[in-house]
C-alpha cells in the first residue's frame, strides 16, 4: 500500500430495537458513500454484529472484538461507523474506544452524526453523543418495562414459553396490520392439551 492510500474499515451493528438484518447493509452503504468521496481511501475490511445490543461490552460481540483487535494491530487507518451508537450505547465503553483509537493513530468517523477524531472539538461532541446514547438505553428500558406492565395488567402473557401451556394470540379485528390481517394486541397462555397433564 502506498503512503497516499488510506485503509478504511467499517463496523455495523443492529439490535432488536425495531431493526432488521438489512440495517447492516444500509449502514455499510452509508459508510461506502462517505468513503467514496476521497479517492485515496480503500475499503479493506468490514466488521458486523447482528441482533446484539449496544449495551453489551466487546466480549459479547465477535465482530466488535475482531475490529478492535485489527485496529490494535494497525490493519486499517480509518474506521467508519454509521453513527457512534453502533460502537456502543454505553458512554464509558464509547469513550474508551475513542481514546484507544486516538492513542493508536486510527481515525474514527461517525458518518451520520458528524464525529471525526481528526477534527478539533471531537472530544466534546463524542462526549455529548455518548451521554445521549446512554440515556437512550435508560429510556428504552423504562418504556419496555412500562409496556410489559400494561400488558400484564390486561391479563396478557409478557414473554417466555412455559411447559404445559400454549401461546394463543389475542387479535383485534377492527385494526389491521400492513398485510390486512387483524392486529395482535396481546397473547394469552392457555393449558396445552398434551403437555398440561404432565
SULNOR-V76845 format. One record per residue. N is the residue number from 1. BURIAL is # if it has 16 or more other C-alpha atoms within 10 Angstrom, else .. Layout:
BEGIN
n = (N & N)
burial = (BURIAL & BURIAL)
END
This chain:
BEGIN
n = (1 & 2 & 3 & 4 & 5 & 6 & 7 & 8 & 9 & 10 & 11 & 12 & 13 & 14 & 15 & 16 & 17 & 18 & 19 & 20 & 21 & 22 & 23 & 24 & 25 & 26 & 27 & 28 & 29 & 30 & 31 & 32 & 33 & 34 & 35 & 36 & 37 & 38 & 39 & 40 & 41 & 42 & 43 & 44 & 45 & 46 & 47 & 48 & 49 & 50 & 51 & 52 & 53 & 54 & 55 & 56 & 57 & 58 & 59 & 60 & 61 & 62 & 63 & 64 & 65 & 66 & 67 & 68 & 69 & 70 & 71 & 72 & 73 & 74 & 75 & 76 & 77 & 78 & 79 & 80 & 81 & 82 & 83 & 84 & 85 & 86 & 87 & 88 & 89 & 90 & 91 & 92 & 93 & 94 & 95 & 96 & 97 & 98 & 99 & 100 & 101 & 102 & 103 & 104 & 105 & 106 & 107 & 108 & 109 & 110 & 111 & 112 & 113 & 114 & 115 & 116 & 117 & 118 & 119 & 120 & 121 & 122 & 123 & 124 & 125 & 126 & 127 & 128 & 129 & 130 & 131 & 132 & 133 & 134 & 135 & 136 & 137 & 138 & 139 & 140 & 141 & 142 & 143 & 144 & 145 & 146 & 147 & 148 & 149 & 150 & 151 & 152 & 153 & 154 & 155 & 156 & 157 & 158 & 159 & 160 & 161 & 162 & 163 & 164 & 165 & 166 & 167 & 168 & 169 & 170 & 171 & 172 & 173 & 174 & 175 & 176 & 177 & 178 & 179 & 180 & 181 & 182 & 183 & 184 & 185 & 186 & 187 & 188 & 189 & 190 & 191 & 192 & 193 & 194 & 195 & 196 & 197 & 198)
burial = (. & . & . & . & . & # & # & # & # & # & # & # & # & # & # & . & . & . & . & . & . & . & . & # & . & . & # & # & . & . & # & # & . & # & # & . & . & . & . & . & # & # & # & . & . & . & # & # & # & # & . & . & # & # & # & . & # & # & . & . & # & . & # & # & # & . & # & # & . & . & # & . & . & . & # & # & # & # & # & # & # & # & # & # & # & # & # & # & # & # & # & . & # & # & # & . & . & # & # & . & # & . & . & . & # & # & # & # & # & # & # & . & . & . & # & # & # & . & . & . & . & # & # & . & . & # & # & . & # & # & . & # & # & # & . & . & # & . & . & . & . & . & . & . & . & . & . & # & . & . & # & . & . & . & . & # & # & # & . & . & . & . & . & . & # & # & # & . & . & . & . & . & . & . & . & . & . & . & . & . & . & . & # & . & . & # & # & . & # & . & . & . & . & . & . & . & . & .)
END
